[in-house]
Every structure is written in structure tokens, then in C-alpha cells.
């Protein structure tokens, strides 16, 4: 097993070699056992932020015991919710304030990480989450944060952003500040073994989308591209293996590492139109984020590939990862990339049309308007308008009988 993990040491050690990275990333099976010693270097009074589900499967108690063995004081907040809101973050802040904590540990998926970061913003700087919507709005030093992901998805453990929803509108606020970046991240694939298969699929596809969107944004750079390429290779090769053999710890480790690289890529490059389209689907009909972003990703890649420079980037990745022959044209190579994504979506057993969630074509205009107002739309490599979003959403509905007959006749 050690040799299997050693085979991906180069991808893991890239975090340490990245000059833009200021965090320590610990990767490998069983590395959670280091949480006590690592936390002791950062603080004494710990707030452990997680969710009730992780408490039920025992991860929370295991981490708490390891912290107590290192003579740390531990206060538990296990009420993180999916898509955390201003109110849910404030509840965490109250617990942290009462306990006078000097270190925060986020244990779980993106929601726990976002709750932990959101708590850190307000506990350290006051105010409310909307005050930090944007970048670099925290004026005071923040508490050290230690991140322990139990899902291979959001990559939040390698980002300085907290995604918090407004209570009334449900719009997601991206609150980013370099001071919010976790000081230490522990990547232990053993913690992902308890994930239900549906959660493994949703988080894995989300990570895949992160890798491909961050690869081509207008803010892409040498560092983000390297993270994106590593992430895509690790995820697209190993996520199907995890679907096939859920207890394959090596493959799970590679997907987990890939998700973190994708998170690091987002930190440096941002996201694009696929996430802009996914968020309204989640806000309006509670479509699970990973499913939403997976459904729209192939259409967005096809839309972006109209731009020759973006098409070339997609094609190069497809050729470099063996999805297309080295001699293939950019068009053929990008199509191979789209085919690979569609195959992974099939393996994940995701719906392929919006009809299955109760959407109708009368929803398209409002969805498109909401998507056009999403922050990530600004970073898409090809300018995308509300009209473009309408066309993209339209392509995700099943054809009516009349439409099908018309297509056959043509």
C-alpha cells in the first residue's frame, strides 16, 4: 500500500513546491492520526466544525479523541448544513465565541469547510458574511484553520473562499481572503470510505468540473494550469475505478488528491459558466450541486470550444491524457474529452435532462438571468450572455415528439 501511494508523491509534493502556496498539505492513508500533533502547533482551544452525519459514522469522535490525546481543549459544533447560510454560520460563531477558541478545525465536505471559514471571518473580524462578499475584505488577522476533508469534491481545503448563501435570496456569496486559507490540510483517503456511493459520485464529478473550468478561465496562469492538469488526470482516471470498487483505497486517494489540486487551481484561476448555470438549478429546485454542474459541463465545454484558443487547451489535455491520439485535430480531441465526461456521468448514473427535476422550458429565461448574474460567469473564457445561457439551458431538455420528428425529417 505504501508503494501505491508513493507512486503519486510527485502530485502531492507539488503543493509544497508551489510558490503561491502557504499551507502544509499532508497526504496518505492514516494521516488523520497526525491531527493532534499538527493542531498542537497552531493552538490550544479547538473548535471542531463538522456535521451530524459525520458524528454518526464515528469520524468526529475519532478526531476529537486524537485531539484530546494531545492535551487540547475541544469544543464541538456538528450542526453544519448543506449550503450554509448566514444564520447557520452565526450559530457556529456563537459557540466559538463562548468557548474562546484559538484554532478552528473543519472536518467534512465543502459545507463544513465553508462553515468553519465563515465562522473564522466573523469571529475574527466581526460583522456579517455579506460584509466579506468579494475578495480581501477581512482587515484583521484570522485564527489558524486546519482542514480535514472527508469527501473528494469541493477542494475547499485548498482555498481561501467561503461560499455562504444569503438567508432570503439563497444567492451564494463567495467570500475570499488569503487569511482564510487553511494553514494545514490533512488528506486521508480512509475518511472517504464511509461515503455513500451517490455522494462519492456527486463530489467526484464536482471536482472534475473544477479541474476543467479552472483550466480555461480568463484568470488562468502557469500555476493554476499545472494544478488543473494534475487534477483532471487523477480524477478522470480514478473516479470510474472508485465507482467500480468503492473500497479501492489507492484510487480513492488519487481522486481525493485530484480534488485538492482542483481546489488549488480554483484559488488561482476561478471557475466559469458551468458553475454559473449549476447554482440556479440548486437554488430553484434543490438539484444536488455535483449533479447540476455535471449535467451542464459538456454543453459549456462545447460552447467554450468555439473559441480557438480555448479549444486548443481542451484538446491538448485530451491528447496528453491519452483520450485522443497525439495526431488528432483540436476538434476531434475536444470531442474525445466531452465523450469522456459523458461516460463518467453515465457511470455516476446522473440524469441527462432537466425535465427529470421538474423544470420546464418556461423556466429557462429566469434560470438564464440568474446564471448571467453569477460571479463566476465573469471568468468564463468565452463571453457568455443571458441569451447564451438560455440556449445552453434549452439544450438540456429532452426533445418533444414534434421536435424529434422535425430533426429526423431534416
N, C-alpha and C positions, 0 to 999 in steps of 0.2 A: 504493500500500500504506500509506504514512504517513497518508493521509487516512482510510483504512478504520479504522486503529487510533485515530486522533484522534476518531472518532465515538463511542468508548466511554471517552473520557477522564474523563467525569464519574463513571462507575462506579469507575474506577481511583483517581481523586483522592479519593474518599470515604474511603479508608484514612487519608489524611493529615488529613482534616477530623474524623475520629472522635476525640473527646476521650479515649476509653478505649484508644486505640492508641498504643503506644510503639515501633513499629517503622517502618522505612523500607521501602516496597514499590516496587520498580522494575518496570514493566511494558512489554513491547513486543518485537517481533521483533528479534533481535540483541543484546538487553540483556545476554546472558551475557558479552559482550566487556568489560563493566564489572566483572567479578568480581574482577579483580586489584586495581584501584584501590579498590573498596569494601572488600575484605578488608584492604588495607594500613592502612585507618583503624581496624581492630579488633585486629590482632595481627601477629605476625611468623612464628611457628611454627605451621603449619596442619595439622590432621588432616582429611583429606578422606574422609568416610564415604560409601560407595556400595555397589553390589552387583556381582557378577561379570558379569551381563548387560549393564550399562551400560559396563563395561570393554570388552566385546566389540564394542559398536556404536560405540565411539570417544568417547563423551561424557566419560568420565573423563579420558582423555588430553588432550582439548581444554581442559578446565577446569584440569588440572594445568599444562599449558603456559602458560596465561594467568596463573596464579599465579606460576609461575617467572619469567615476564617482568617481574613486579612485584617481583622480588628477595625473594620469600617462600620459606621453607623448607616443603616439603610432605611429609607422611607419609601414605601411602595405606592405608586399611582398606576393602577391597572384598569383605568377607565378610558383609555384611548379609543376613539371611534373611527370608523371608516370615513374618509373625507372630513377630517377635523375642522371644527368651526371656531369662530372667535369665542363663543361661550364655552366650548369644551376645553379649549386651551386655558381660559381663565380659571376653570376648575382645577387644572393642574398647577397653575401659578399659585393658587391659594394654599394647596398642600405643600408646595415647595417653600413658600414664604413662611408658613407656620413652622416648618422643620429647620429653617435656616440652613439650607443645603449649600455646599460649595462645589459640588460636582453633579452633573446630570448624566445618566446612562439611558440611552434609547435602545430598547430591546424589542424587536419585532419587524414588521413590514414598514412601508413608507408612512403609514398613518401614525405609528408610534414615533418614528423618527421626526415627522413634522410636528407632532405634539410636543416632543422634547425640545426641538428648536424653537418653536413658538413660545413655549414657556420660558426659554432662556432669553429671548428678546425682551419680553415684558418684565420678567423678574429682574433683569439687569438694567433695563433702560426705562421701564415704566410705560404708561400709555396703553394703547390697544393695538391689535395686529394691523389694522388699517393704516396706522402711523408708519409702518415699515414696508408697505406695499411699494415695491421697486427695489433699488439696489443701494446699499451703503448708507442707510438711514439711521443706524444704531450709533450713537455718539459715544457711548460708554463701553468699557471692557465687558465682555460676556464671560460667563462661567465656562470652564472646560467641559467638553461633551465627549463621551465615549459611546461609539455606535456599535451595536451588535445586531446585524440583520438576520432574520430567520426566514426571509424569503429572498429569492433571486429575481429581483424585479426592478424596483424604483431606482436603485443606485443612490438613494438619499444619503447613505452612509459616506459617500464621497462628494457631497455637495454642500454648499453653504446656504441653500434655499430652503425655506419652509413654505409649503403650499397649504394655505388655510382658507376655508370658504367663509364668505360673508354670511351672517346669520339669516338675513332676509332674502337676498338675491341668489344665494348659493354660488355666486361667482367665486372662482378660485383666485386668491391673491398670492402672487409669487413674491415672497419677502426674502430678499437676499442680502447677505453681508458676510464678508470674508471672516469676520469674527465668529460667525455661526458655524464654520466648518468644523466637523469633529476633529478633536486632537488625536484620537486613536480610533481605529476601526478594526474589529475582530471579525474575520471571515471564516467561520467554521461550518463546513457543509453538513456536519452531523445535525445541526439545528434545523436543517431544511427537510429532514427525513419524515417529520411528522405532518408535513403539509398534505392536505387533501389534493387529489390529482387535478381537480378543477382550479385550485389556487396555484398549483405549480404551473399549469398551462397559462393562466391569465398573467401571472407575474413574469413568466419567461418570455411571452410574446411582447409584453410591455418593454422589457429590456431589449429585445430585438429591435423594436421600433426606435428606442432611444439611440441605439448604435447607428442605425441608418439615417435617422433625422439629423443627429448631431454631425454626421459625416459631411453634410452638404449645405449647412446653413450659411448665411452671409457672414457670420462671425467665425467660421471655421479657421483654424490655424494649424501649424505643424503639430503642436502638442495634442490638440483635440482630435485631429485626424488619426494620429497614432493610437490614441485610446479607442476611437471608434472602430478602427480596423481590427484591433485585437479583440474588442468586444464582439463584433459580428462573427468573426471566425470561431471563437469559443462557443458562442450561443447557437449559431445555426448548425454546427457540427454535433453538439452535445445535447441540445434540448430534445430532439427526437429520441435519443438514447435513453433519456430520463423518462419520456413517455412510455417507452417500451419496457424498461426495467427501473421502476421507481426507487429501488434500494441501491442503485448503482452510484456509490458514493463519489467515485472519481468523476463521473460525468456531472453529477450534481455540483461538485466542487468547481468544475470548469465553467458551468453556467453561472454559478454564484460569482466567480471571479470576473466573468464577462459582464455581468450586470453591474458590478462595481466600476469596471473600466468604462462602461457606457455612462454611468453616473458622473465619472470624472470628465468624460467628454462633454456632457451637458454643461457642467460647471464652466467649461472653457468656450463652449460653442453655442449653447442654447438648443431649442427644438424648433419645429416648423408647423406646417399646415395640418399634418395628421393629428397632432395633439390639439390643435385649434378646433378640428372637427370632432374629436372624441369628447372633449369636455361638455359641449352642449347635449350630446347624447346621454351622458351621465347625469347632467343636471336636470334634464326634462323627463327622462323615463328610467333613471337609475340603472342604465346599462353599465355593467362592470367595466371599469376603465380599460383593463387589458383586452377585453373583447372589443370594446369600442375602437381603440386605437388599432387593433389588429385588422378589423373589418375595413377601415378606411385606408390603411397603409398602402396596399397595392395601387389603388386609384391615385393616391397622392404621388407615388413614385412615377407612375405613368405620366401624370400631369407635369411633374418637375422635369422629366426626361425630354420634354420638348426643347428645353434649353440645352444646347450642345455641350456646354462646359459641365453642367450637372450630369447629363447623360454619360459623359466621359468618366466621371468619378464613379458612378454606379457600375459602369462596365468594367472599369479597372479592378474594382473589388470583386466582381463576379469572376473575372479571369484569374485573379490572384488566389482565390479560394477554391478554384477548380470547378466552379459552377458552369463555366463556359471555356471552350478551347482558347488558347492564347492567340490564335489567329482570327478569332471571331470579330465581327464588326461590333461597334458600340451598341447598335440597335439589338443585335442578337444576344449580346452579353447581358444587357439590361433586362431583356425579356427573360433570360435564364434566371436572373436574380428575382424577378417578380414571380416566376414559376416556383422557385424555391420557397418564397414566402407563402404563396398559396398552399403549397404542400404542407408546410408547418401548420398553417391554420386548419387544414383538414385533419392533421394528426391531433391537433388540440381540440377538435370537434366543435369549432366555433360556427355559429350561424353565419351565412354569407350575405344575407339581405336584411334591410331594416324592417321589412314587413313583420318579421318574426318577433319584434319587440313592440308591435302595435303602432309603429309610425305609419303615417300615410303621406302621400305626396303633397297634401295641404300643409304639412309641417315644414316643408323644405325651405320656404322663404324665411321663417323665423329662425330655423336652425342655421341657415347661411348667414343671417345678420349677426347672430350670436358668435358664430365662428370667426367672422371678419373682425370682431371686436376683441378677440383673444390676443393676449400679448405675444404668444409665440408666432402668430401669423406674420409679425413684422420681420422675422428672421428667415422665413422660407426663401429658398434660393431663386424661386421664380415669383414675381409679383402675383398675388392671389387676391382677387376682388370678391365682393359679395356675390356677384354674378357667377364667378368661377366656382365658389362654394356651392351655389345652387346646382350647377352642372355636376359637381362631384357627388353631392348627396343624391341627386337624381339617378346616377349610375349605380347606386347601391340598393335600388328597389327591384323586385322581380318584375319581369315584363308581364303586362296584361295579355290575355289571349289575342286581342286585336293587334297589339304591338308585335307579338310573336309572329302572327300571320303576315304582318307587313314586312317584317325583317326577312322572313322566308321568301316572300314574293320578290323582294328586291335582290 
